[in-house]
Amino acid sequence: MTLKATHTPDKVLIVIPAYNEALNLGNVLEQIAEAGTYNIIVVDDNSSDKTIKIATKYGAGVLPLAVRLGAWGATQTGIRYGL
């Protein structure tokens, strides 16, 4: 069975929850860019490293959280932002 995509890339929002992911985030964003053009939002879960700087360097939107919510809380924040 082959599934056909019903969404175009401009209607897709990729939500990436991130906590101290400066070392890995650039690679992830590069791989997404190779797959196509998508809207990307990185929800920074109150990181103490350069996660926000890396995300903006690669052109992703950033939602910085003032307190840590954990992976699921950060993901929900990104989904709510998208809606």
N, C-alpha and C positions, 0 to 999 in steps of 0.2 A: 504494500500500500504506500503510495506517495502522497505526502501532505503538501498542499500548495500554500505558500505564504499569502496571507490576506492583508498584511500591513506593509506599507512602504516604509523605507528607513526614516523618512521625516516624521512618521507617526509612532516611532518606537523610541522609548526612553530607557536607556540602560542605567540602572541604579547600582552603584558600587559602594557598599558600606566599607569604611576603611578606618582602622585604628593603627597608627604607627606603621604604615605600609610604604614609606618613602622608597625603600629598597626594591620593592616589587611592583609598585603601581605603574611606573613608566613602561615596563615590559607588557603589562596587561593592556594598557591604553594603546600601545603600538600594535598589539595583536588585534585588538578591536578595529583599529584604523585600517589594517590590512584586509579585514573582512568587509568593509564598506563604510559608508558615512552614516553615523548614528548620533543622536542626541545622547550625551553622557552626563550624568550627575554623580559626583563623588560626595558621599555624605561622610564628612570627617567627624569621627566619634571622639572629639576632644583629644586629638593626637598631640604628642609632645615633640614629634620630629618634623620633617619638612614635607609631610603628606600634601598639605594644601599647595605648597609651592610647586611640587611635581605635577599635581593635577592641573593647575592653571597653565603650567609650561606646555602641557600637551593639549590644551584647549578645552578641557572638561569644565563643566560648571561645578561649583563647590557649594555645599551647604555645610557650614561649620556649626557643630553643636557645642553649646556652652558646658554641657555635662555629658558624661558617658552614658549612653543608653544601651550599649551592647549591640551585637550584630543585627538582631531582629528589630530593635527599636530604631536603629539607623536605617534599616531597610524600609520600615514602615514610614519613616520621615520622608524618604525619597519617593515612595509610592504616593504619599499624600501630596507631595509637591507636584508630581506628574499629573495627578488628577486635577 
